[in-house]
Amino acid sequence: MTASLSPTPPLVTPRKEAGPFLSRDEVRPILQLDEAGFEKIKYYLRTREMPTAKKLF
């Protein structure tokens, strides 16, 4: 008994292009964020600390 190898399913194939999946303008309505909320998330991802008004602006 031998197992046959099937082609790689599409969910596991590597992406051919580098870059974000969605642009900033596509993400904001999905997450229901205004510009300030989006900037807070970007700040957190960059620094790994919660943003405060003093640090963000």
Secondary structure, DSSP 4 states (H G I P E B T S, - for coil): --PPPPPPPGGGSPPSS-S-SS-HHHHHHHHT--HHHHHHHHHHHHHSS---HHHH-
